[in-house]
Amino acid sequence: MYLIFRCDCGRALYAKEGVVTRKCVCGKTLKVKERRIFKKVETAEDASYTIQLMQEENYGKTGFMTADSMKFHRRF
């Protein structure tokens, strides 16, 4: 079972049930027990997918785009 929660910086994280602490990429070490749990999922793959969806809600679509799908404005 994996627990999904947020850091104070807003990033969504997950940790395996029973883990005491988790470190966010912002540098903060979080005590999992003290965090509000948003969801519980069975597998790491489900947790990863749920995190992606939560991040997209906050920050929009994340991921790579091909160069032809982007609009470039070149100045000479």
C-alpha positions as protocol buffer text, in pm:
chain_id: "A"
residue {
  index: 1
  type: MET
  ca { x: 0 y: 0 z: 0 }
}
residue {
  index: 2
  type: TYR
  ca { x: 130 y: 348 z: -92 }
}
residue {
  index: 3
  type: LEU
  ca { x: 26 y: 677 z: 68 }
}
residue {
  index: 4
  type: ILE
  ca { x: -7 y: 995 z: -137 }
}
residue {
  index: 5
  type: PHE
  ca { x: 41 y: 1334 z: 28 }
}
residue {
  index: 6
  type: ARG
  ca { x: 174 y: 1684 z: -40 }
}
residue {
  index: 7
  type: CYS
  ca { x: 482 y: 1868 z: 80 }
}
residue {
  index: 8
  type: ASP
  ca { x: 451 y: 2223 z: 213 }
}
residue {
  index: 9
  type: CYS
  ca { x: 598 y: 2342 z: -120 }
}
residue {
  index: 10
  type: GLY
  ca { x: 296 y: 2194 z: -302 }
}
residue {
  index: 11
  type: ARG
  ca { x: 462 y: 1895 z: -467 }
}
residue {
  index: 12
  type: ALA
  ca { x: 273 y: 1568 z: -449 }
}
residue {
  index: 13
  type: LEU
  ca { x: 469 y: 1274 z: -307 }
}
residue {
  index: 14
  type: TYR
  ca { x: 416 y: 911 z: -223 }
}
residue {
  index: 15
  type: ALA
  ca { x: 566 y: 672 z: 28 }
}
residue {
  index: 16
  type: LYS
  ca { x: 521 y: 308 z: 106 }
}
residue {
  index: 17
  type: GLU
  ca { x: 299 y: 248 z: 407 }
}
residue {
  index: 18
  type: GLY
  ca { x: 512 y: 212 z: 719 }
}
residue {
  index: 19
  type: VAL
  ca { x: 786 y: 452 z: 605 }
}
residue {
  index: 20
  type: VAL
  ca { x: 857 y: 711 z: 873 }
}
residue {
  index: 21
  type: THR
  ca { x: 1006 y: 998 z: 670 }
}
residue {
  index: 22
  type: ARG
  ca { x: 1021 y: 1109 z: 307 }
}
residue {
  index: 23
  type: LYS
  ca { x: 1242 y: 1378 z: 160 }
}
residue {
  index: 24
  type: CYS
  ca { x: 1097 y: 1616 z: -98 }
}
residue {
  index: 25
  type: VAL
  ca { x: 1301 y: 1754 z: -388 }
}
residue {
  index: 26
  type: CYS
  ca { x: 1272 y: 2098 z: -225 }
}
residue {
  index: 27
  type: GLY
  ca { x: 1495 y: 1963 z: 54 }
}
residue {
  index: 28
  type: LYS
  ca { x: 1241 y: 1933 z: 332 }
}
residue {
  index: 29
  type: THR
  ca { x: 1222 y: 1606 z: 527 }
}
residue {
  index: 30
  type: LEU
  ca { x: 861 y: 1518 z: 606 }
}
residue {
  index: 31
  type: LYS
  ca { x: 721 y: 1285 z: 869 }
}
residue {
  index: 32
  type: VAL
  ca { x: 465 y: 1080 z: 677 }
}
residue {
  index: 33
  type: LYS
  ca { x: 252 y: 1022 z: 989 }
}
residue {
  index: 34
  type: GLU
  ca { x: 195 y: 1396 z: 1029 }
}
residue {
  index: 35
  type: ARG
  ca { x: 86 y: 1459 z: 670 }
}
residue {
  index: 36
  type: ARG
  ca { x: -269 y: 1463 z: 537 }
}
residue {
  index: 37
  type: ILE
  ca { x: -311 y: 1150 z: 325 }
}
residue {
  index: 38
  type: PHE
  ca { x: -499 y: 1223 z: 2 }
}
residue {
  index: 39
  type: LYS
  ca { x: -515 y: 868 z: -131 }
}
residue {
  index: 40
  type: LYS
  ca { x: -402 y: 513 z: -74 }
}
residue {
  index: 41
  type: VAL
  ca { x: -315 y: 296 z: -372 }
}
residue {
  index: 42
  type: GLU
  ca { x: -192 y: -61 z: -409 }
}
residue {
  index: 43
  type: THR
  ca { x: 110 y: -40 z: -641 }
}
residue {
  index: 44
  type: ALA
  ca { x: 398 y: 199 z: -705 }
}
residue {
  index: 45
  type: GLU
  ca { x: 280 y: 237 z: -1065 }
}
residue {
  index: 46
  type: ASP
  ca { x: -63 y: 352 z: -946 }
}
residue {
  index: 47
  type: ALA
  ca { x: 103 y: 592 z: -703 }
}
residue {
  index: 48
  type: SER
  ca { x: 323 y: 738 z: -977 }
}
residue {
  index: 49
  type: TYR
  ca { x: 25 y: 787 z: -1209 }
}
residue {
  index: 50
  type: THR
  ca { x: -182 y: 950 z: -933 }
}
residue {
  index: 51
  type: ILE
  ca { x: 108 y: 1187 z: -856 }
}
residue {
  index: 52
  type: GLN
  ca { x: 123 y: 1286 z: -1224 }
}
residue {
  index: 53
  type: LEU
  ca { x: -248 y: 1367 z: -1224 }
}
residue {
  index: 54
  type: MET
  ca { x: -219 y: 1574 z: -905 }
}
residue {
  index: 55
  type: GLN
  ca { x: 78 y: 1768 z: -1044 }
}
residue {
  index: 56
  type: GLU
  ca { x: -112 y: 1838 z: -1367 }
}
residue {
  index: 57
  type: GLU
  ca { x: -401 y: 1981 z: -1164 }
}
residue {
  index: 58
  type: ASN
  ca { x: -167 y: 2232 z: -1000 }
}
residue {
  index: 59
  type: TYR
  ca { x: 87 y: 2309 z: -1271 }
}
residue {
  index: 60
  type: GLY
  ca { x: -74 y: 2213 z: -1599 }
}
residue {
  index: 61
  type: LYS
  ca { x: 49 y: 1947 z: -1835 }
}
residue {
  index: 62
  type: THR
  ca { x: 397 y: 1831 z: -1755 }
}
residue {
  index: 63
  type: GLY
  ca { x: 611 y: 1639 z: -1994 }
}
residue {
  index: 64
  type: PHE
  ca { x: 795 y: 1683 z: -2317 }
}
residue {
  index: 65
  type: MET
  ca { x: 663 y: 1828 z: -2640 }
}
residue {
  index: 66
  type: THR
  ca { x: 802 y: 1790 z: -2985 }
}
residue {
  index: 67
  type: ALA
  ca { x: 953 y: 2096 z: -3147 }
}
residue {
  index: 68
  type: ASP
  ca { x: 690 y: 2105 z: -3423 }
}
residue {
  index: 69
  type: SER
  ca { x: 410 y: 2128 z: -3166 }
}
residue {
  index: 70
  type: MET
  ca { x: 559 y: 2439 z: -3005 }
}
residue {
  index: 71
  type: LYS
  ca { x: 534 y: 2791 z: -3139 }
}
residue {
  index: 72
  type: PHE
  ca { x: 871 y: 2957 z: -3174 }
}
residue {
  index: 73
  type: HIS
  ca { x: 925 y: 3324 z: -3245 }
}
residue {
  index: 74
  type: ARG
  ca { x: 1268 y: 3392 z: -3379 }
}
residue {
  index: 75
  type: ARG
  ca { x: 1423 y: 3734 z: -3363 }
}
residue {
  index: 76
  type: PHE
  ca { x: 1714 y: 3829 z: -3587 }
}
